[in-house]
Protein backbone atom coordinates (compact mmCIF):
# COMPACT_ATOMS: atom_id res chain seq x y z
CA UNK A 1 0.00 0.00 0.00
CA UNK A 2 1.13 3.56 -0.60
CA UNK A 3 2.02 5.96 2.18
CA UNK A 4 -1.01 6.73 4.37
CA UNK A 5 -1.77 10.24 5.59
CA UNK A 6 -4.69 11.66 7.54
CA UNK A 7 -6.21 14.98 8.53
CA UNK A 8 -7.25 17.97 6.45
CA UNK A 9 -4.04 19.99 6.70
CA UNK A 10 -1.85 17.05 5.73
CA UNK A 11 -4.07 16.26 2.75
CA UNK A 12 -4.01 19.87 1.55
CA UNK A 13 -0.22 20.07 1.84
CA UNK A 14 0.20 16.80 -0.05
CA UNK A 15 -1.91 18.18 -2.90
CA UNK A 16 0.00 21.49 -2.90
CA UNK A 17 3.29 19.59 -3.19
CA UNK A 18 2.03 17.76 -6.27
CA UNK A 19 1.84 14.29 -4.74
CA UNK A 20 -0.48 11.81 -6.46
CA UNK A 21 -3.37 10.49 -4.40
CA UNK A 22 -4.28 6.85 -4.92
CA UNK A 23 -7.45 7.07 -2.80
CA UNK A 24 -9.18 9.47 -0.43
CA UNK A 25 -11.65 8.32 2.22
CA UNK A 26 -14.09 10.55 4.10
CA UNK A 27 -15.95 9.37 7.18
CA UNK A 28 -19.69 8.75 7.05
CA UNK A 29 -21.56 11.16 9.31
CA UNK A 30 -18.59 13.46 9.90
CA UNK A 31 -19.25 17.16 9.31
CA UNK A 32 -17.13 18.70 6.57
CA UNK A 33 -17.25 22.40 5.79
CA UNK A 34 -18.74 23.16 2.36
CA UNK A 35 -15.53 25.04 1.51
CA UNK A 36 -13.51 21.84 1.98
CA UNK A 37 -15.84 19.75 -0.17
CA UNK A 38 -15.75 22.48 -2.82
CA UNK A 39 -11.95 22.45 -2.67
CA UNK A 40 -11.93 18.70 -3.32
CA UNK A 41 -14.19 19.24 -6.32
CA UNK A 42 -12.11 22.12 -7.69
CA UNK A 43 -8.95 20.03 -7.43
CA UNK A 44 -10.62 17.09 -9.13
CA UNK A 45 -10.01 14.88 -6.09
CA UNK A 46 -12.31 11.87 -6.11
CA UNK A 47 -13.19 10.36 -2.75
CA UNK A 48 -15.35 7.65 -1.28
CA UNK A 49 -17.25 7.49 1.98
CA UNK A 50 -16.14 4.98 4.59
CA UNK A 51 -17.05 3.95 8.11
CA UNK A 52 -15.17 5.35 11.09
CA UNK A 53 -13.74 1.92 11.94
CA UNK A 54 -12.28 1.53 8.45
CA UNK A 55 -10.51 4.88 8.69
CA UNK A 56 -9.12 3.97 12.10
CA UNK A 57 -7.73 0.70 10.72
CA UNK A 58 -6.05 2.51 7.84
CA UNK A 59 -4.66 5.42 9.85
CA UNK A 60 -3.92 3.35 12.98
CA UNK A 61 -5.22 6.26 15.03
CA UNK A 62 -8.54 7.78 16.08
CA UNK A 63 -7.26 11.30 15.40
CA UNK A 64 -7.78 11.19 11.63
CA UNK A 65 -10.36 14.04 11.58
CA UNK A 66 -12.57 11.97 9.29
CA UNK A 67 -10.03 12.06 6.44
CA UNK A 68 -7.60 9.36 5.34
CA UNK A 69 -5.69 9.36 2.05
CA UNK A 70 -3.30 6.96 0.38
CA UNK A 71 -0.45 8.49 -1.58
CA UNK A 72 0.51 6.65 -4.73
CA UNK A 73 3.91 4.90 -4.56
CA UNK A 74 4.53 6.04 -8.15
CA UNK A 75 3.96 9.27 -10.02
CA UNK A 76 1.46 9.07 -12.87
CA UNK A 77 2.24 10.84 -16.12
CA UNK A 78 0.00 12.27 -18.82
CA UNK A 79 -1.11 10.04 -21.65
CA UNK A 80 0.45 12.54 -24.06
CA UNK A 81 3.90 11.80 -22.60
CA UNK A 82 3.22 8.07 -22.78
CA UNK A 83 2.19 8.32 -26.43
CA UNK A 84 5.13 10.56 -27.35
CA UNK A 85 7.65 8.15 -25.85
CA UNK A 86 5.98 5.14 -27.48
CA UNK A 87 6.08 6.78 -30.92
CA UNK A 88 9.66 8.01 -30.57
CA UNK A 89 10.86 4.54 -29.56
CA UNK A 90 8.55 2.72 -32.01
CA UNK A 91 7.53 0.60 -29.06
CA UNK A 92 4.30 -0.39 -27.32
CA UNK A 93 2.21 0.15 -24.22
CA UNK A 94 -0.57 -1.92 -22.68
CA UNK A 95 -4.12 -0.71 -22.04
CA UNK A 96 -5.98 -2.39 -19.17
CA UNK A 97 -9.75 -2.09 -19.46
CA UNK A 98 -11.50 -2.84 -16.14
CA UNK A 99 -8.69 -5.03 -14.84
CA UNK A 100 -9.20 -4.65 -11.10
CA UNK A 101 -6.84 -7.21 -9.51
CA UNK A 102 -3.51 -5.69 -8.36
CA UNK A 103 -1.80 -9.08 -8.80
CA UNK A 104 -2.71 -9.09 -12.50
CA UNK A 105 -1.67 -5.47 -12.97
CA UNK A 106 1.72 -6.18 -11.43
CA UNK A 107 2.31 -9.36 -13.42
CA UNK A 108 1.43 -7.58 -16.67
CA UNK A 109 3.73 -4.68 -15.80
CA UNK A 110 6.58 -7.14 -15.29
CA UNK A 111 6.04 -8.59 -18.77
CA UNK A 112 5.74 -5.16 -20.40
CA UNK A 113 9.03 -4.02 -18.87
CA UNK A 114 10.79 -7.30 -19.71
CA UNK A 115 9.96 -6.89 -23.41
CA UNK A 116 10.95 -3.23 -23.56
CA UNK A 117 7.47 -1.72 -23.47
CA UNK A 118 7.04 1.92 -22.52
CA UNK A 119 4.20 1.73 -20.05
CA UNK A 120 0.59 1.14 -19.10
CA UNK A 121 -2.59 3.13 -19.71
CA UNK A 122 -5.31 2.79 -17.06
CA UNK A 123 -8.82 4.20 -16.63
CA UNK A 124 -9.43 6.35 -13.56
CA UNK A 125 -12.42 4.19 -12.63
CA UNK A 126 -12.66 0.40 -12.40
CA UNK A 127 -8.93 -0.13 -12.31
CA UNK A 128 -6.62 -1.98 -9.96
CA UNK A 129 -4.81 0.23 -7.46
CA UNK A 130 -1.06 0.39 -7.57
CA UNK A 131 -0.37 -0.90 -4.08
CA UNK A 132 2.07 -3.23 -2.37
CA UNK A 133 0.49 -6.27 -4.05
CA UNK A 134 0.90 -4.79 -7.53
CA UNK A 135 4.45 -3.65 -6.79
CA UNK A 136 5.42 -7.07 -5.45
CA UNK A 137 3.91 -8.90 -8.44
CA UNK A 138 5.76 -6.56 -10.82
CA UNK A 139 9.12 -7.28 -9.12
CA UNK A 140 9.70 -3.54 -9.19
CA UNK A 141 8.91 -3.16 -12.90
CA UNK A 142 6.28 -0.51 -12.13
CA UNK A 143 9.07 1.81 -11.00
CA UNK A 144 10.57 1.65 -14.51
CA UNK A 145 7.41 2.13 -16.58
CA UNK A 146 5.38 5.17 -17.55
CA UNK A 147 1.91 4.77 -16.04
CA UNK A 148 -0.98 7.02 -17.01
CA UNK A 149 -4.54 7.18 -15.66
CA UNK A 150 -7.17 8.85 -17.82
CA UNK A 151 -10.89 9.67 -17.52
CA UNK A 152 -11.64 8.01 -20.87
CA UNK A 153 -9.64 5.24 -22.52
CA UNK A 154 -11.61 5.74 -25.72
CA UNK A 155 -10.83 9.45 -26.10
CA UNK A 156 -7.18 8.93 -25.19
CA UNK A 157 -6.71 6.14 -27.73
CA UNK A 158 -8.39 8.22 -30.44
CA UNK A 159 -5.62 10.76 -29.82
CA UNK A 160 -2.96 8.04 -30.07
CA UNK A 161 -4.35 6.86 -33.41
CA UNK A 162 -4.34 10.43 -34.74
CA UNK A 163 -0.65 10.57 -33.86
CA UNK A 164 -0.03 7.53 -36.06
CA UNK A 165 -0.27 4.71 -33.54
CA UNK A 166 -2.05 1.38 -34.01
CA UNK A 167 -4.44 -0.31 -31.58
CA UNK A 168 -4.78 -4.07 -31.09
CA UNK A 169 -7.37 -5.66 -28.82
CA UNK A 170 -6.99 -9.16 -27.39
CA UNK A 171 -10.49 -10.65 -27.36
CA UNK A 172 -12.27 -13.87 -28.25
CA UNK A 173 -13.62 -14.09 -31.79
CA UNK A 174 -10.79 -12.15 -33.39
CA UNK A 175 -8.09 -13.10 -35.86
CA UNK A 176 -5.58 -15.76 -34.86
CA UNK A 177 -2.76 -13.88 -33.14
CA UNK A 178 -0.21 -16.16 -34.81
CA UNK A 179 -1.12 -14.61 -38.17
CA UNK A 180 -0.91 -10.97 -37.09
CA UNK A 181 1.88 -8.69 -38.25
CA UNK A 182 1.94 -6.15 -35.44
CA UNK A 183 2.72 -2.61 -36.53
CA UNK A 184 4.49 -0.44 -33.96
CA UNK A 185 4.08 2.00 -32.34
CA UNK A 186 1.05 0.33 -30.82
CA UNK A 187 -1.27 0.05 -27.86
CA UNK A 188 -2.37 -3.43 -26.79
CA UNK A 189 -5.77 -3.60 -25.06
CA UNK A 190 -6.60 -6.32 -22.55
CA UNK A 191 -9.88 -6.58 -20.67
CA UNK A 192 -11.17 -8.22 -17.53
CA UNK A 193 -11.74 -11.96 -17.66
CA UNK A 194 -15.41 -11.55 -16.81
CA UNK A 195 -16.47 -8.55 -18.89
CA UNK A 196 -13.88 -8.47 -21.65
CA UNK A 197 -13.14 -5.28 -23.56
CA UNK A 198 -15.73 -2.53 -23.97
CA UNK A 199 -17.38 -2.39 -27.39
CA UNK A 200 -16.28 1.17 -28.15
CA UNK A 201 -12.65 0.14 -27.65
CA UNK A 202 -13.10 -2.88 -29.91
CA UNK A 203 -14.52 -0.62 -32.63
CA UNK A 204 -11.55 1.69 -32.27
CA UNK A 205 -9.01 -1.12 -32.69
CA UNK A 206 -7.13 -1.69 -35.94
CA UNK A 207 -7.31 -5.43 -35.28
CA UNK A 208 -9.05 -7.71 -32.80
CA UNK A 209 -6.80 -10.68 -32.11
CA UNK A 210 -7.44 -13.95 -30.31
CA UNK A 211 -5.21 -16.52 -28.67
CA UNK A 212 -6.20 -20.02 -29.84
CA UNK A 213 -6.70 -22.63 -27.12
CA UNK A 214 -7.73 -26.29 -27.26
CA UNK A 215 -8.74 -27.02 -23.67
CA UNK A 216 -12.10 -26.75 -21.94
CA UNK A 217 -11.23 -23.70 -19.84
CA UNK A 218 -13.24 -20.80 -21.31
CA UNK A 219 -10.57 -18.11 -21.00
CA UNK A 220 -7.01 -17.38 -19.97
CA UNK A 221 -6.02 -15.31 -16.97
CA UNK A 222 -5.50 -11.75 -18.22
CA UNK A 223 -1.85 -11.65 -17.16
CA UNK A 224 -1.19 -14.93 -19.00
CA UNK A 225 -2.97 -13.59 -22.09
CA UNK A 226 -0.86 -10.43 -21.88
CA UNK A 227 2.34 -12.46 -21.77
CA UNK A 228 1.38 -14.54 -24.81
CA UNK A 229 0.23 -11.49 -26.79
CA UNK A 230 3.35 -9.46 -26.03
CA UNK A 231 5.61 -12.40 -26.86
CA UNK A 232 3.75 -12.77 -30.17
CA UNK A 233 4.83 -9.27 -31.19
CA UNK A 234 8.43 -10.42 -31.31
CA UNK A 235 8.04 -13.78 -33.06
C-alpha positions in Angstrom: 0.0 0.0 0.0 1.1 3.6 -0.6 2.0 6.0 2.2 -1.0 6.7 4.4 -1.8 10.2 5.6 -4.7 11.7 7.5 -6.2 15.0 8.5 -7.3 18.0 6.4 -4.0 20.0 6.7 -1.9 17.0 5.7 -4.1 16.3 2.8 -4.0 19.9 1.6 -0.2 20.1 1.8 0.2 16.8 -0.1 -1.9 18.2 -2.9 0.0 21.5 -2.9 3.3 19.6 -3.2 2.0 17.8 -6.3 1.8 14.3 -4.7 -0.5 11.8 -6.5 -3.4 10.5 -4.4 -4.3 6.9 -4.9 -7.4 7.1 -2.8 -9.2 9.5 -0.4 -11.7 8.3 2.2 -14.1 10.6 4.1 -15.9 9.4 7.2 -19.7 8.8 7.1 -21.6 11.2 9.3 -18.6 13.5 9.9 -19.2 17.2 9.3 -17.1 18.7 6.6 -17.3 22.4 5.8 -18.7 23.2 2.4 -15.5 25.0 1.5 -13.5 21.8 2.0 -15.8 19.7 -0.2 -15.8 22.5 -2.8 -12.0 22.5 -2.7 -11.9 18.7 -3.3 -14.2 19.2 -6.3 -12.1 22.1 -7.7 -8.9 20.0 -7.4 -10.6 17.1 -9.1 -10.0 14.9 -6.1 -12.3 11.9 -6.1 -13.2 10.4 -2.7 -15.4 7.7 -1.3 -17.3 7.5 2.0 -16.1 5.0 4.6 -17.1 4.0 8.1 -15.2 5.3 11.1 -13.7 1.9 11.9 -12.3 1.5 8.4 -10.5 4.9 8.7 -9.1 4.0 12.1 -7.7 0.7 10.7 -6.0 2.5 7.8 -4.7 5.4 9.9 -3.9 3.3 13.0 -5.2 6.3 15.0 -8.5 7.8 16.1 -7.3 11.3 15.4 -7.8 11.2 11.6 -10.4 14.0 11.6 -12.6 12.0 9.3 -10.0 12.1 6.4 -7.6 9.4 5.3 -5.7 9.4 2.1 -3.3 7.0 0.4 -0.5 8.5 -1.6 0.5 6.6 -4.7 3.9 4.9 -4.6 4.5 6.0 -8.2 4.0 9.3 -10.0 1.5 9.1 -12.9 2.2 10.8 -16.1 0.0 12.3 -18.8 -1.1 10.0 -21.7 0.5 12.5 -24.1 3.9 11.8 -22.6 3.2 8.1 -22.8 2.2 8.3 -26.4 5.1 10.6 -27.4 7.6 8.2 -25.8 6.0 5.1 -27.5 6.1 6.8 -30.9 9.7 8.0 -30.6 10.9 4.5 -29.6 8.6 2.7 -32.0 7.5 0.6 -29.1 4.3 -0.4 -27.3 2.2 0.2 -24.2 -0.6 -1.9 -22.7 -4.1 -0.7 -22.0 -6.0 -2.4 -19.2 -9.7 -2.1 -19.5 -11.5 -2.8 -16.1 -8.7 -5.0 -14.8 -9.2 -4.7 -11.1 -6.8 -7.2 -9.5 -3.5 -5.7 -8.4 -1.8 -9.1 -8.8 -2.7 -9.1 -12.5 -1.7 -5.5 -13.0 1.7 -6.2 -11.4 2.3 -9.4 -13.4 1.4 -7.6 -16.7 3.7 -4.7 -15.8 6.6 -7.1 -15.3 6.0 -8.6 -18.8 5.7 -5.2 -20.4 9.0 -4.0 -18.9 10.8 -7.3 -19.7 10.0 -6.9 -23.4 11.0 -3.2 -23.6 7.5 -1.7 -23.5 7.0 1.9 -22.5 4.2 1.7 -20.0 0.6 1.1 -19.1 -2.6 3.1 -19.7 -5.3 2.8 -17.1 -8.8 4.2 -16.6 -9.4 6.3 -13.6 -12.4 4.2 -12.6 -12.7 0.4 -12.4 -8.9 -0.1 -12.3 -6.6 -2.0 -10.0 -4.8 0.2 -7.5 -1.1 0.4 -7.6 -0.4 -0.9 -4.1 2.1 -3.2 -2.4 0.5 -6.3 -4.1 0.9 -4.8 -7.5 4.4 -3.7 -6.8 5.4 -7.1 -5.5 3.9 -8.9 -8.4 5.8 -6.6 -10.8 9.1 -7.3 -9.1 9.7 -3.5 -9.2 8.9 -3.2 -12.9 6.3 -0.5 -12.1 9.1 1.8 -11.0 10.6 1.6 -14.5 7.4 2.1 -16.6 5.4 5.2 -17.6 1.9 4.8 -16.0 -1.0 7.0 -17.0 -4.5 7.2 -15.7 -7.2 8.9 -17.8 -10.9 9.7 -17.5 -11.6 8.0 -20.9 -9.6 5.2 -22.5 -11.6 5.7 -25.7 -10.8 9.4 -26.1 -7.2 8.9 -25.2 -6.7 6.1 -27.7 -8.4 8.2 -30.4 -5.6 10.8 -29.8 -3.0 8.0 -30.1 -4.3 6.9 -33.4 -4.3 10.4 -34.7 -0.6 10.6 -33.9 0.0 7.5 -36.1 -0.3 4.7 -33.5 -2.0 1.4 -34.0 -4.4 -0.3 -31.6 -4.8 -4.1 -31.1 -7.4 -5.7 -28.8 -7.0 -9.2 -27.4 -10.5 -10.6 -27.4 -12.3 -13.9 -28.3 -13.6 -14.1 -31.8 -10.8 -12.1 -33.4 -8.1 -13.1 -35.9 -5.6 -15.8 -34.9 -2.8 -13.9 -33.1 -0.2 -16.2 -34.8 -1.1 -14.6 -38.2 -0.9 -11.0 -37.1 1.9 -8.7 -38.2 1.9 -6.1 -35.4 2.7 -2.6 -36.5 4.5 -0.4 -34.0 4.1 2.0 -32.3 1.1 0.3 -30.8 -1.3 0.1 -27.9 -2.4 -3.4 -26.8 -5.8 -3.6 -25.1 -6.6 -6.3 -22.6 -9.9 -6.6 -20.7 -11.2 -8.2 -17.5 -11.7 -12.0 -17.7 -15.4 -11.6 -16.8 -16.5 -8.6 -18.9 -13.9 -8.5 -21.7 -13.1 -5.3 -23.6 -15.7 -2.5 -24.0 -17.4 -2.4 -27.4 -16.3 1.2 -28.2 -12.6 0.1 -27.6 -13.1 -2.9 -29.9 -14.5 -0.6 -32.6 -11.5 1.7 -32.3 -9.0 -1.1 -32.7 -7.1 -1.7 -35.9 -7.3 -5.4 -35.3 -9.1 -7.7 -32.8 -6.8 -10.7 -32.1 -7.4 -14.0 -30.3 -5.2 -16.5 -28.7 -6.2 -20.0 -29.8 -6.7 -22.6 -27.1 -7.7 -26.3 -27.3 -8.7 -27.0 -23.7 -12.1 -26.8 -21.9 -11.2 -23.7 -19.8 -13.2 -20.8 -21.3 -10.6 -18.1 -21.0 -7.0 -17.4 -20.0 -6.0 -15.3 -17.0 -5.5 -11.7 -18.2 -1.9 -11.6 -17.2 -1.2 -14.9 -19.0 -3.0 -13.6 -22.1 -0.9 -10.4 -21.9 2.3 -12.5 -21.8 1.4 -14.5 -24.8 0.2 -11.5 -26.8 3.3 -9.5 -26.0 5.6 -12.4 -26.9 3.7 -12.8 -30.2 4.8 -9.3 -31.2 8.4 -10.4 -31.3 8.0 -13.8 -33.1 
